[in-house]
Amino acid sequence: MSEQFDPLRTQAGEFRVAICLTQLGDRAFEILKLSESLGFDAPKFISDAAGDVWAIVLQQFHAYEADPMTVVDLWDDQLSQLWQACEPEAELVIVISHNFEAYQFDAA
């Protein structure tokens, strides 16, 4: 786990779901089992600069020009269930990130 991970930084066309296992504490294993049962990928474990351990449970690459809602909507039900399971601290634990052209804004 020597690679430094930034849960907010993505590559062009990337769609990723990451779970902070450090923040989950004792619930981490339960949430990982749930993510597996919901059809997410086998987790890739990685640490960030603060030393927190993250599980990347979904990482897909699509055309940068793809419609992001088409990509994200495929996982809507599973993401909702995962989010609910992580409540009340879901916003601290799950980072859903994507990088598509539709979300780039002109600086002008």
C-alpha positions in Angstrom: 0.0 0.0 0.0 2.8 2.5 -0.8 0.8 4.4 -3.4 -0.7 7.6 -2.1 -4.4 7.8 -2.8 -6.6 10.9 -3.2 -10.2 9.9 -3.1 -11.3 13.1 -4.9 -8.8 12.9 -7.8 -9.9 10.9 -10.8 -8.6 10.4 -14.4 -10.6 11.4 -17.5 -13.6 9.0 -17.9 -13.1 7.4 -14.5 -16.0 6.4 -12.3 -15.0 5.2 -8.8 -16.6 4.3 -5.5 -14.2 4.2 -2.5 -15.0 3.4 1.1 -12.8 4.7 4.0 -12.3 1.6 6.2 -10.5 3.6 8.8 -13.6 5.7 9.4 -15.8 2.7 9.6 -13.8 1.0 12.3 -15.5 -2.2 13.5 -18.1 -1.9 10.8 -15.6 -2.2 7.9 -15.9 -5.9 7.4 -19.7 -5.8 7.4 -19.7 -3.0 4.8 -17.2 -4.8 2.6 -19.3 -8.0 2.7 -22.4 -5.9 1.7 -20.5 -4.3 -1.2 -19.6 -7.7 -2.5 -23.2 -8.9 -2.2 -24.4 -5.8 -4.1 -22.1 -6.7 -7.1 -19.3 -4.3 -6.5 -15.8 -5.3 -7.5 -13.4 -7.1 -5.2 -11.9 -4.3 -3.2 -8.5 -2.8 -3.9 -7.0 -1.6 -0.7 -5.0 1.6 -0.7 -4.0 4.3 1.8 -4.1 8.1 1.6 -1.7 10.7 2.7 -3.3 10.8 6.2 -2.8 7.1 6.6 -6.4 6.2 6.3 -7.1 2.9 4.5 -9.6 2.9 1.7 -11.3 0.1 -0.3 -11.9 0.9 -3.9 -15.0 -1.2 -4.6 -15.7 0.1 -8.1 -13.4 1.6 -10.6 -14.5 1.8 -14.3 -13.1 3.7 -17.2 -15.4 5.1 -19.9 -15.0 7.5 -22.8 -14.5 11.0 -21.4 -17.4 12.2 -23.6 -19.8 9.5 -22.2 -23.0 10.6 -20.5 -22.1 10.4 -16.8 -25.7 9.8 -15.8 -25.8 6.7 -18.0 -22.7 5.4 -16.2 -23.7 6.3 -12.7 -27.4 5.4 -13.0 -26.4 1.7 -13.6 -25.3 1.6 -10.0 -27.9 3.8 -8.4 -29.7 1.1 -6.4 -26.5 -0.5 -5.2 -25.1 2.9 -4.2 -28.2 3.8 -2.3 -28.1 0.6 -0.3 -24.4 1.0 0.4 -24.9 4.6 1.5 -27.8 3.7 3.8 -25.7 1.0 5.4 -23.0 3.5 6.2 -25.3 6.0 7.8 -25.1 8.2 9.8 -21.5 8.9 8.7 -21.9 7.9 5.1 -20.7 11.3 3.8 -17.4 10.8 5.7 -17.0 7.2 4.6 -18.0 6.9 0.9 -16.6 8.9 -1.9 -18.3 8.5 -5.3 -16.2 10.3 -7.9 -16.4 10.6 -11.6 -14.6 12.7 -14.3 -16.6 13.3 -17.4 -16.6 16.1 -19.9 -20.1 17.1 -19.0 -18.8 18.3 -15.6 -16.0 20.5 -16.9 -16.8 24.2 -16.9 -15.3 27.0 -18.9 -13.3 29.4 -16.9 -14.5 32.3 -19.0 
